[in-house]
Amino acid sequence: MSIRKRNWTNGKGEEKTAWVVDYVDTKGTRRLKTFTKKKDADQFAATAKVEVREGIHVADSASATVKQAGAFWIASGEAAGLERTTIESYRAHLRLHIVPLIGETRLTALTIPAVRAFEDELREGERSPAMIRKVMVSLGSLLADAQERGLTGRNVVRDIRGRRGGGERRQEKRHKGRLKVGEDIPTRDEIKAIVGALEGRWRPLLLTAIFTGLRASELRGLRWKDVDLEKREIRVHQRADRFNAIGKPKSISGERAVPAPPMVINALREWKLVCPKRDTGRVDGNGNKVMVLDLVFPNGFGHVEQLNNIVRRGFQPTQVRAMVAIDTGEVDEKGQPILEAKYKGLHALRHFYASWCINRLVDGGLGLPAKVVQERLGHSSITMTMDVYGHLFPRGDDGAELAAAEAALLS
């Protein structure tokens, strides 16, 4: 590797000077890179020498733009069999956030300052902190794929994460805050009111959500053959994504068996008698359509129900009837106040189920240990369960228990 000075005269008769780094890359190809300042050439030569020795150097001409690498990244995800929902999320991150800002930038030009500037630009564009975090994760995944393809020698996003350590995650948790009963988690009284207001086709579905903690996708993909009414048990083996495609649970731990209380089992027995069947597209010997009882909570044609229908036609109206609602401050044409549901999404019922599993028996809960709660919820790790719900577990140091411990010690 050498650095040499080059002098020439341009068409206007002006003398020009440049510094050329002459080196051989990891593939044995001779490369030339020109700089206007010697200090820049020296810095590049020092870095390139180390990268060539370690076998990670990629010349600019052998690299690709972020947009091109993004296309390779999507192709890798499709080849790996990632879910359609995941692929569409990746495409959206590329189309809406990454390509418009740094799509034409070469991967070799993505330095830590450049990525930090990209992050700042996302923030200035009024993206939410959650969206910025997701986009940065996608960019890191994109660079990892490009690194494996030999298009870049570094993954600067992961370099940034390594420098920041866990401080950023701790700060994020502080800003996000803990789940609060009455704000994120329905209270016992609110659940009682909701249960009392359930009616029609939504009653068995919402009872199942309340007392088994299944995810919305798992409820939408639940099959009758996975419901054991005699053992009072619901087995989770599949789920429906936002495109209504049936697939496996989110993780290996997602496949589980959850016990169901008598109220849920009785509601399911009644619902099974009137549950819509699915048309198989075949006919029997008499020319009649062959219908099968497949999904537990389908739409009117026996197919996967839309999540939006469950929330807007089932869960939210039930809350309003139960007066688990917020006054919007507006009135209808009859002069009555317009109320809206307090809890917007079905995940609030999953939060309640978790709290019900955790709460002590004297408080109306099940008093289950953390590992059992993790298994019931289908979390991939106990760490995830404790990160989300750890603050709900009894501490064992309330007044009554301290008094009993004191009496036992001093007796």
NUMAR-237720 format. One record per residue (C-alpha): residue number from 1; x, y, z; residue in three letters. Coordinates in steps of 0.001 Angstrom, whole numbers, plus 500000, padded with zeros to 6 digits. Each point is the difference from the previous one (the first is absolute). Example, Ala and Ser with C-alpha at 12.3 -4.5 7.8 and 13.67 -1.06 7.14 Angstrom:
2
ATOM  numar    east   north      up  lodren
ATOM      1  512300  495500  507800     ALA
ATOM      2  501370  503440  499340     SER
END
This chain:
411
ATOM  numar    east   north      up  lodren
ATOM      1  500000  500000  500000     MET
ATOM      2  501380  503392  499014     SER
ATOM      3  498999  503656  500007     ILE
ATOM      4  501231  502210  497205     ARG
ATOM      5  499503  503610  498990     LYS
ATOM      6  498520  500752  496598     ARG
ATOM      7  500334  503362  498240     ASN
ATOM      8  498274  501043  496779     TRP
ATOM      9  498668  503021  498141     THR
ATOM     10  496328  500252  499128     ASN
ATOM     11  498521  501440  496829     GLY
ATOM     12  500097  503530  501404     LYS
ATOM     13  503745  499837  500611     GLY
ATOM     14  499556  499630  503765     GLU
ATOM     15  502341  497709  501906     GLU
ATOM     16  498281  497327  502059     LYS
ATOM     17  501282  497673  502700     THR
ATOM     18  498577  496760  501384     ALA
ATOM     19  501130  497108  502183     TRP
ATOM     20  499498  496476  498723     VAL
ATOM     21  499876  496882  502168     VAL
ATOM     22  501153  496979  498013     ASP
ATOM     23  499227  496635  501605     TYR
ATOM     24  498848  496431  499401     VAL
ATOM     25  496668  498935  501544     ASP
ATOM     26  499075  496678  501616     THR
ATOM     27  499224  498436  496594     LYS
ATOM     28  503397  500921  498572     GLY
ATOM     29  498608  502815  497860     THR
ATOM     30  502032  503184  499692     ARG
ATOM     31  498093  503068  501209     ARG
ATOM     32  500614  503749  499720     LEU
ATOM     33  498271  502553  502175     LYS
ATOM     34  500600  503742  499648     THR
ATOM     35  499842  502692  502696     PHE
ATOM     36  500478  503763  499904     THR
ATOM     37  501783  500039  503376     LYS
ATOM     38  502930  497865  501097     LYS
ATOM     39  498609  499507  503517     LYS
ATOM     40  496850  498444  498531     ASP
ATOM     41  502108  497697  497845     ALA
ATOM     42  502115  499015  503000     ASP
ATOM     43  496897  499267  502073     GLN
ATOM     44  498439  497870  497268     PHE
ATOM     45  503245  498113  499421     ALA
ATOM     46  500329  499164  503691     ALA
ATOM     47  496400  498772  500198     THR
ATOM     48  500144  498086  496716     ALA
ATOM     49  503237  498275  501013     LYS
ATOM     50  498361  498593  503131     VAL
ATOM     51  496782  499037  498169     GLU
ATOM     52  501917  498239  497214     VAL
ATOM     53  502039  498081  502543     ARG
ATOM     54  496809  498914  501817     GLU
ATOM     55  498283  499166  496725     GLY
ATOM     56  497085  502400  500424     ILE
ATOM     57  500937  502827  497655     HIS
ATOM     58  497548  500879  497232     VAL
ATOM     59  500921  502549  497343     ALA
ATOM     60  497459  502676  499086     ASP
ATOM     61  499671  498679  496450     SER
ATOM     62  499267  496497  501327     ALA
ATOM     63  497380  501224  502445     SER
ATOM     64  496334  500826  499416     ALA
ATOM     65  497581  502725  500925     THR
ATOM     66  497668  499634  502966     VAL
ATOM     67  497081  499687  497586     LYS
ATOM     68  501669  497128  498113     GLN
ATOM     69  500961  498270  503244     ALA
ATOM     70  496397  500402  501164     GLY
ATOM     71  498773  498013  496987     ALA
ATOM     72  502466  497216  500844     PHE
ATOM     73  498859  500111  503648     TRP
ATOM     74  496333  499558  499051     ILE
ATOM     75  500911  497126  497689     ALA
ATOM     76  501907  498320  502842     SER
ATOM     77  496975  500327  502283     GLY
ATOM     78  497681  498474  497421     GLU
ATOM     79  502426  497143  499351     ALA
ATOM     80  500185  499356  503757     ALA
ATOM     81  496217  499618  500118     GLY
ATOM     82  499278  502983  502246     LEU
ATOM     83  496329  500758  500556     GLU
ATOM     84  498265  502259  497532     ARG
ATOM     85  499300  502487  502793     THR
ATOM     86  503705  500258  500809     THR
ATOM     87  501001  500448  496356     ILE
ATOM     88  497391  502724  499511     GLU
ATOM     89  501278  501816  503094     SER
ATOM     90  503538  499870  498580     TYR
ATOM     91  498777  501318  496648     ARG
ATOM     92  498207  502884  501746     ALA
ATOM     93  503126  500937  501968     HIS
ATOM     94  501995  500070  496766     LEU
ATOM     95  497433  501859  497912     ARG
ATOM     96  498939  502615  502538     LEU
ATOM     97  503049  500621  502158     HIS
ATOM     98  503307  498552  498810     ILE
ATOM     99  500052  500457  496222     VAL
ATOM    100  498672  503602  499945     PRO
ATOM    101  502793  501146  502342     LEU
ATOM    102  503062  497824  499291     ILE
ATOM    103  498947  497750  497116     GLY
ATOM    104  502694  501252  497605     GLU
ATOM    105  502788  499904  502600     THR
ATOM    106  502620  497324  499493     ARG
ATOM    107  500372  497516  502833     LEU
ATOM    108  503698  500817  500329     THR
ATOM    109  499037  503626  500694     ALA
ATOM    110  497781  499061  502938     LEU
ATOM    111  502072  501056  502960     THR
ATOM    112  498886  500422  503588     ILE
ATOM    113  499559  503789  499533     PRO
ATOM    114  497991  499362  496808     ALA
ATOM    115  497680  497549  501750     VAL
ATOM    116  499584  502363  502942     ARG
ATOM    117  499067  502759  497533     ALA
ATOM    118  497458  497617  498418     PHE
ATOM    119  498531  499296  503436     GLU
ATOM    120  499749  503726  500706     ASP
ATOM    121  498306  500556  496658     GLU
ATOM    122  497418  497343  500843     LEU
ATOM    123  499315  501794  503261     ARG
ATOM    124  499683  503371  498278     GLU
ATOM    125  497477  498413  497645     GLY
ATOM    126  497739  499484  503040     GLU
ATOM    127  500232  496233  500013     ARG
ATOM    128  499060  498506  503345     SER
ATOM    129  502771  498614  502243     PRO
ATOM    130  498589  496507  499478     ALA
ATOM    131  500117  500395  496196     MET
ATOM    132  503559  501372  500097     ILE
ATOM    133  501058  496996  502051     ARG
ATOM    134  498384  497580  497542     LYS
ATOM    135  501580  501716  496985     VAL
ATOM    136  503447  499897  501602     MET
ATOM    137  499568  496290  500740     VAL
ATOM    138  499046  499435  496349     SER
ATOM    139  503018  501976  498810     LEU
ATOM    140  502243  497897  502229     GLY
ATOM    141  498481  496819  498573     SER
ATOM    142  500472  501345  496461     LEU
ATOM    143  503684  500702  500668     LEU
ATOM    144  500485  496558  501543     ALA
ATOM    145  498659  498414  496821     ASP
ATOM    146  502227  502250  497869     ALA
ATOM    147  502999  499096  502157     GLN
ATOM    148  499398  496299  499383     GLU
ATOM    149  499830  500734  496252     ARG
ATOM    150  503351  501803  500099     GLY
ATOM    151  498491  503390  499136     LEU
ATOM    152  501254  501726  503151     THR
ATOM    153  502593  499262  502614     GLY
ATOM    154  498187  501496  502997     ARG
ATOM    155  496583  500136  501561     ASN
ATOM    156  500091  503502  501436     VAL
ATOM    157  496532  499701  501555     VAL
ATOM    158  501210  497164  502210     ARG
ATOM    159  503162  501958  500759     ASP
ATOM    160  497788  502806  501325     ILE
ATOM    161  497954  497591  502109     ARG
ATOM    162  503167  498524  501448     GLY
ATOM    163  501178  503444  501079     ARG
ATOM    164  496671  500934  501518     ARG
ATOM    165  499667  496708  501866     GLY
ATOM    166  496810  499554  501995     GLY
ATOM    167  499622  503655  500925     GLY
ATOM    168  497726  500753  497069     GLU
ATOM    169  497711  497074  500838     ARG
ATOM    170  499823  501034  503655     ARG
ATOM    171  499120  503547  498978     GLN
ATOM    172  497331  498700  497646     GLU
ATOM    173  498426  497968  502805     LYS
ATOM    174  499960  503054  502268     ARG
ATOM    175  498213  502044  497362     HIS
ATOM    176  497576  497223  499163     LYS
ATOM    177  499205  499327  503651     GLY
ATOM    178  498431  497002  501631     ARG
ATOM    179  496596  498655  499127     LEU
ATOM    180  497458  501518  502363     LYS
ATOM    181  496806  498420  501265     VAL
ATOM    182  497103  502184  498923     GLY
ATOM    183  501966  501538  497134     GLU
ATOM    184  501585  497132  498053     ASP
ATOM    185  498507  497078  501945     ILE
ATOM    186  496239  499809  500682     PRO
ATOM    187  499098  499836  503677     THR
ATOM    188  498060  497110  501558     ARG
ATOM    189  496836  502122  500139     ASP
ATOM    190  500383  501001  496363     GLU
ATOM    191  500378  496368  498944     ILE
ATOM    192  496901  499077  502018     LYS
ATOM    193  498057  502743  498220     ALA
ATOM    194  501313  498905  496581     ILE
ATOM    195  499100  496357  500654     VAL
ATOM    196  496489  501060  501037     GLY
ATOM    197  499557  501992  496764     ALA
ATOM    198  501180  497261  497605     LEU
ATOM    199  497469  498795  497483     GLU
ATOM    200  499606  498244  496667     GLY
ATOM    201  502890  498576  498002     ARG
ATOM    202  502513  502140  501870     TRP
ATOM    203  499247  498454  503402     ARG
ATOM    204  501963  496721  499580     PRO
ATOM    205  502859  501747  498228     LEU
ATOM    206  500522  502709  502608     LEU
ATOM    207  499510  497572  502897     LEU
ATOM    208  502751  497858  498491     THR
ATOM    209  502243  503041  499629     ALA
ATOM    210  499401  501070  503612     ILE
ATOM    211  500524  496624  501678     PHE
ATOM    212  502658  498365  497804     THR
ATOM    213  502147  502968  498932     GLY
ATOM    214  500273  498885  496373     LEU
ATOM    215  501355  502560  497581     ARG
ATOM    216  497543  501457  497489     ALA
ATOM    217  501790  498147  497186     SER
ATOM    218  499719  496740  501950     GLU
ATOM    219  496279  500512  500612     LEU
ATOM    220  499414  500669  496301     ARG
ATOM    221  501906  496846  499009     GLY
ATOM    222  498586  497707  502714     LEU
ATOM    223  498462  496731  498712     ARG
ATOM    224  497324  497892  501612     TRP
ATOM    225  502257  496952  499908     LYS
ATOM    226  502360  501896  502338     ASP
ATOM    227  497245  500583  502579     VAL
ATOM    228  499509  497120  502432     ASP
ATOM    229  496655  500682  501664     LEU
ATOM    230  500292  496927  502227     GLU
ATOM    231  503463  500802  501365     LYS
ATOM    232  499154  503730  500059     ARG
ATOM    233  503142  500774  498050     GLU
ATOM    234  500854  502139  496975     ILE
ATOM    235  503077  499086  497975     ARG
ATOM    236  501739  502660  497923     VAL
ATOM    237  501617  498663  496829     HIS
ATOM    238  499414  502751  497437     GLN
ATOM    239  499060  503654  499560     ARG
ATOM    240  498679  502337  497291     ALA
ATOM    241  502082  503001  498921     ASP
ATOM    242  498659  503390  498894     ARG
ATOM    243  499611  498663  496469     PHE
ATOM    244  497780  497189  501403     ASN
ATOM    245  502638  497434  499069     ALA
ATOM    246  500270  497044  502365     ILE
ATOM    247  503462  499229  501354     GLY
ATOM    248  501913  498757  502994     LYS
ATOM    249  500050  501863  503354     PRO
ATOM    250  502503  502811  500547     LYS
ATOM    251  502534  497674  501637     SER
ATOM    252  500463  496414  501151     ILE
ATOM    253  498675  501048  503405     SER
ATOM    254  496870  501276  498265     GLY
ATOM    255  498861  496405  499547     GLU
ATOM    256  498404  499218  503345     ARG
ATOM    257  496960  498655  501811     ALA
ATOM    258  497990  502439  502117     VAL
ATOM    259  497348  498882  502515     PRO
ATOM    260  496623  501701  499651     ALA
ATOM    261  497529  500652  502854     PRO
ATOM    262  496438  498587  499919     PRO
ATOM    263  498456  503289  498823     MET
ATOM    264  502130  499934  496843     VAL
ATOM    265  499357  496300  499346     ILE
ATOM    266  496233  500412  500384     ASN
ATOM    267  499993  503003  497662     ALA
ATOM    268  501981  498030  497421     LEU
ATOM    269  497607  497028  500244     ARG
ATOM    270  497065  502285  499201     GLU
ATOM    271  501897  501827  497258     TRP
ATOM    272  501042  496774  498276     LYS
ATOM    273  496337  499254  499237     LEU
ATOM    274  499611  503162  497911     VAL
ATOM    275  503576  500694  498905     CYS
ATOM    276  500251  500742  496218     PRO
ATOM    277  501456  497181  497920     LYS
ATOM    278  502439  500309  497130     ARG
ATOM    279  499150  499005  496445     ASP
ATOM    280  502515  497405  498810     THR
ATOM    281  499136  500590  496352     GLY
ATOM    282  498821  496398  499634     ARG
ATOM    283  496540  498482  499731     VAL
ATOM    284  498637  496731  501340     ASP
ATOM    285  498086  497289  498142     GLY
ATOM    286  496793  502043  500179     ASN
ATOM    287  501605  503094  498554     GLY
ATOM    288  500093  501826  503316     ASN
ATOM    289  502994  502088  501024     LYS
ATOM    290  502386  498312  502419     VAL
ATOM    291  500392  502316  503005     MET
ATOM    292  502523  499454  502798     VAL
ATOM    293  500274  501365  503508     LEU
ATOM    294  503549  501348  499998     ASP
ATOM    295  500825  503309  501719     LEU
ATOM    296  498580  500783  503446     VAL
ATOM    297  499475  503731  499403     PHE
ATOM    298  499552  500439  496228     PRO
ATOM    299  498070  502580  498024     ASN
ATOM    300  496581  499202  498586     GLY
ATOM    301  501497  497873  497217     PHE
ATOM    302  502186  497883  502262     GLY
ATOM    303  503212  501782  499025     HIS
ATOM    304  502475  501993  502121     VAL
ATOM    305  498366  502992  501680     GLU
ATOM    306  501560  503432  499590     GLN
ATOM    307  501604  501380  503174     LEU
ATOM    308  498446  503393  499298     ASN
ATOM    309  496510  498447  500095     ASN
ATOM    310  500673  498325  503335     ILE
ATOM    311  501225  503222  501567     VAL
ATOM    312  497572  502523  498491     ARG
ATOM    313  496860  497856  499889     ARG
ATOM    314  500614  497825  503031     GLY
ATOM    315  502433  501181  502645     PHE
ATOM    316  499517  503766  499890     GLN
ATOM    317  496149  500013  499870     PRO
ATOM    318  499965  497526  502896     THR
ATOM    319  502091  502408  502073     GLN
ATOM    320  497618  502843  499255     VAL
ATOM    321  497002  497879  501082     ARG
ATOM    322  501881  499068  503161     ALA
ATOM    323  500798  503691  500633     MET
ATOM    324  503722  499241  499817     VAL
ATOM    325  500246  503091  497873     ALA
ATOM    326  501232  503561  499713     ILE
ATOM    327  497764  503024  499441     ASP
ATOM    328  501137  501702  496793     THR
ATOM    329  498341  503278  501008     GLY
ATOM    330  497713  499860  496961     GLU
ATOM    331  496297  499197  499734     VAL
ATOM    332  497934  498186  497399     ASP
ATOM    333  496871  501256  498218     GLU
ATOM    334  497908  499053  503058     LYS
ATOM    335  502209  502002  502331     GLY
ATOM    336  501531  496889  501576     GLN
ATOM    337  503738  500001  500787     PRO
ATOM    338  502153  498103  497511     ILE
ATOM    339  502144  497383  501711     LEU
ATOM    340  502987  498127  498629     GLU
ATOM    341  501621  496818  501240     ALA
ATOM    342  502675  500423  502646     LYS
ATOM    343  502231  497210  498671     TYR
ATOM    344  500638  500235  496266     LYS
ATOM    345  501571  496629  499245     GLY
ATOM    346  499381  496373  500831     LEU
ATOM    347  503458  499721  501569     HIS
ATOM    348  498604  501650  503145     ALA
ATOM    349  498179  496733  500732     LEU
ATOM    350  503287  498095  499684     ARG
ATOM    351  501518  502424  502517     HIS
ATOM    352  497086  499306  502345     PHE
ATOM    353  500466  496248  499676     TYR
ATOM    354  503682  500389  500906     ALA
ATOM    355  499101  502067  503069     SER
ATOM    356  497298  497454  500949     TRP
ATOM    357  502566  497190  499851     CYS
ATOM    358  502441  502021  502113     ILE
ATOM    359  497691  501421  502694     ASN
ATOM    360  499711  498201  503338     ARG
ATOM    361  497075  497716  500782     LEU
ATOM    362  498775  502404  502691     VAL
ATOM    363  499840  502720  497318     ASP
ATOM    364  497953  497862  497607     GLY
ATOM    365  502954  498806  497929     GLY
ATOM    366  501614  496628  499342     LEU
ATOM    367  503298  500671  501762     GLY
ATOM    368  502083  498197  497363     LEU
ATOM    369  503813  500085  499982     PRO
ATOM    370  501790  501956  497289     ALA
ATOM    371  501035  496940  497965     LYS
ATOM    372  496415  498761  499769     VAL
ATOM    373  498818  503487  498992     VAL
ATOM    374  502600  500003  497221     GLN
ATOM    375  498739  496624  498743     GLU
ATOM    376  496354  501079  500131     ARG
ATOM    377  500751  503178  498019     LEU
ATOM    378  502247  498240  497486     GLY
ATOM    379  502923  502386  500513     HIS
ATOM    380  503299  498941  498443     SER
ATOM    381  501887  500567  503271     SER
ATOM    382  499438  500647  503695     ILE
ATOM    383  501906  503264  499521     THR
ATOM    384  497270  501344  497751     MET
ATOM    385  497322  499093  502553     THR
ATOM    386  501858  501702  502840     MET
ATOM    387  500836  503076  497917     ASP
ATOM    388  496323  500569  499231     VAL
ATOM    389  498224  498698  503102     TYR
ATOM    390  502687  499673  502676     GLY
ATOM    391  498705  502994  501963     HIS
ATOM    392  496616  498284  500438     LEU
ATOM    393  501359  497052  501974     PHE
ATOM    394  499339  500215  503784     PRO
ATOM    395  503015  501191  501926     ARG
ATOM    396  499052  498157  503176     GLY
ATOM    397  500747  503010  502203     ASP
ATOM    398  496571  501543  500537     ASP
ATOM    399  498819  500858  503491     GLY
ATOM    400  498082  496808  500779     ALA
ATOM    401  502770  497670  498808     GLU
ATOM    402  502682  501960  501844     LEU
ATOM    403  497963  499823  503195     ALA
ATOM    404  499532  496233  499640     ALA
ATOM    405  503719  499512  499316     ALA
ATOM    406  500893  502101  503024     GLU
ATOM    407  497653  498020  502245     ALA
ATOM    408  501410  496693  498739     ALA
ATOM    409  503580  501162  500570     LEU
ATOM    410  499489  501304  503528     LEU
ATOM    411  497582  497376  501282     SER
END
